[in-house]
């Protein structure tokens, strides 16, 4: 099965045709796509009242990919607002209970920062993370190219298979050590994730620019690029039960349109989506 969705549900204006409040956007979003990434979990571990609301207002088949809290992946580079790391992980796992109880958790996404390079202490930390998460399905996305350098490429993939990490494959700008190549390998027989970050090389690494976060994902995939990816997706699906695609190229509002294009190219029409609001005209 191939699932297509977006990162977050709040900023995709082309999906929402009439007046709609932010709290009602997920219900409308679920009429278009069967999966979504919960990126708010990266900034703060979400209270169960939020996750309970989200699982209750989406169809039974709808699935969530929950981004790991930034303290778990070292993005904050400082003190964590918990007694220790074990307490932080436990709080995050407890926040997942509503997803799990409703069978709506596709996976947790651990996206590590560009300075998380391939070295022994980081390999050990990945192993420790997986132990804390126990049986919860977890995807792993790197942002430092050393993990796929020639001397480590094979070992990285083998490690992910041994530890049962789901591979988060990236399509992103190739602009130095802070980006990773597209490695078309599924490390888990049941699930693989592909995240489309766009190909804005100019904006990818300009972290000192005032509008860096606004332009980082400013990119619209053209028909040829999406068709090339369709072939890759079919190959991934041959060796993996479920392929999850997330479009993250939304600095210019292009993610939803590109996701819809990909659905057309792959000739996918989902059943069991939520009812959509009808446009007055």
VENWOCOR-V840081 format. One record per backbone hydrogen bond with DSSP energy under -0.5 kcal/mol. NH is the residue of the N-H (numbers start at 0). CO is the residue of the C=O. E is the energy in kcal/mol with one decimal. If there is no record, write none. Layout:
BEGIN
{{NH:CO:E} {NH:CO:E}}
END
This chain:
BEGIN
{{2:0:-0.5} {2:242:-3.0} {4:244:-2.3} {5:34:-0.7} {6:246:-1.5} {7:5:-0.9} {7:36:-1.6} {12:10:-0.7} {14:11:-2.0} {15:11:-0.5} {15:12:-1.0} {16:14:-0.8} {23:20:-1.6} {24:21:-1.1} {27:23:-1.4} {28:24:-3.2} {29:25:-2.5} {30:27:-1.8} {31:28:-2.6} {32:28:-1.7} {33:3:-0.7} {34:3:-0.6} {35:62:-1.2} {36:5:-2.2} {37:64:-2.8} {38:36:-1.2} {40:37:-0.6} {41:38:-1.4} {42:38:-0.6} {42:39:-0.6} {43:39:-1.6} {49:46:-1.4} {50:46:-1.5} {51:47:-2.8} {52:48:-1.5} {53:49:-2.3} {54:50:-2.3} {55:51:-1.8} {56:52:-1.4} {57:54:-0.7} {61:58:-1.4} {62:33:-2.3} {63:103:-3.1} {64:35:-2.8} {65:63:-0.6} {65:106:-2.1} {66:37:-1.7} {66:64:-0.5} {67:108:-3.1} {69:41:-2.6} {71:68:-1.7} {72:68:-0.8} {73:69:-0.8} {74:69:-1.8} {75:69:-0.7} {81:79:-1.4} {87:83:-1.8} {88:84:-2.6} {89:85:-2.3} {90:86:-2.3} {91:87:-2.1} {92:88:-2.8} {93:89:-2.3} {94:90:-1.4} {95:91:-0.7} {95:92:-1.1} {96:93:-1.3} {98:95:-0.6} {99:95:-2.2} {100:96:-3.0} {101:97:-1.4} {102:99:-1.4} {103:98:-3.1} {104:98:-0.5} {105:63:-2.4} {105:103:-0.9} {106:63:-1.1} {107:136:-2.2} {108:65:-2.6} {109:107:-0.7} {109:138:-3.0} {110:108:-0.9} {111:109:-0.7} {111:140:-2.6} {112:72:-0.6} {115:112:-2.0} {116:114:-1.4} {118:116:-1.1} {121:118:-0.7} {122:118:-2.1} {123:119:-2.6} {124:120:-1.7} {125:121:-2.2} {126:122:-2.0} {127:123:-2.2} {128:124:-2.8} {129:125:-2.1} {130:126:-1.7} {131:127:-2.0} {132:128:-1.9} {133:129:-0.7} {133:130:-0.6} {135:132:-2.3} {138:107:-3.4} {139:165:-2.8} {140:109:-2.7} {142:112:-0.5} {144:176:-2.2} {146:143:-1.5} {147:144:-1.5} {148:145:-1.4} {151:148:-2.0} {152:148:-2.4} {155:151:-3.1} {156:152:-1.8} {157:153:-2.2} {158:154:-2.6} {159:155:-2.2} {160:156:-2.0} {161:157:-2.5} {162:158:-2.4} {163:160:-0.8} {164:159:-2.6} {165:137:-3.0} {167:139:-2.2} {168:166:-0.9} {168:192:-3.4} {170:194:-2.2} {171:169:-0.6} {174:172:-0.9} {178:175:-1.2} {182:180:-0.8} {183:181:-0.7} {184:182:-2.2} {186:184:-0.5} {191:241:-1.6} {192:166:-2.3} {193:243:-2.9} {194:168:-2.9} {195:245:-3.0} {196:170:-2.6} {196:194:-0.8} {197:170:-0.6} {200:198:-1.8} {203:199:-1.4} {204:200:-0.7} {206:204:-2.5} {208:205:-1.2} {211:208:-1.5} {213:210:-0.8} {214:210:-1.5} {215:211:-1.9} {217:214:-1.9} {218:216:-1.2} {225:221:-2.2} {226:222:-2.4} {227:223:-2.3} {228:224:-1.8} {229:225:-2.0} {230:226:-1.5} {231:227:-1.4} {232:228:-2.7} {233:229:-2.1} {234:230:-1.7} {235:231:-2.4} {236:232:-2.5} {237:233:-1.0} {238:234:-0.7} {238:235:-1.0} {239:235:-0.5} {240:188:-2.1} {241:189:-1.2} {242:0:-2.8} {243:191:-2.9} {243:241:-0.5} {244:2:-3.1} {245:193:-2.7} {246:4:-2.1} {247:195:-3.1} {247:245:-0.6} {249:247:-1.8} {250:216:-1.4} {251:216:-0.5} {252:249:-1.0} {253:248:-0.7} {257:253:-2.5} {258:254:-2.5} {259:255:-2.2} {260:256:-2.3} {261:257:-2.3} {262:258:-1.9} {263:259:-1.9} {264:260:-2.7} {265:261:-2.5} {266:263:-0.8} {267:262:-2.8} {273:29:-2.5}}
END
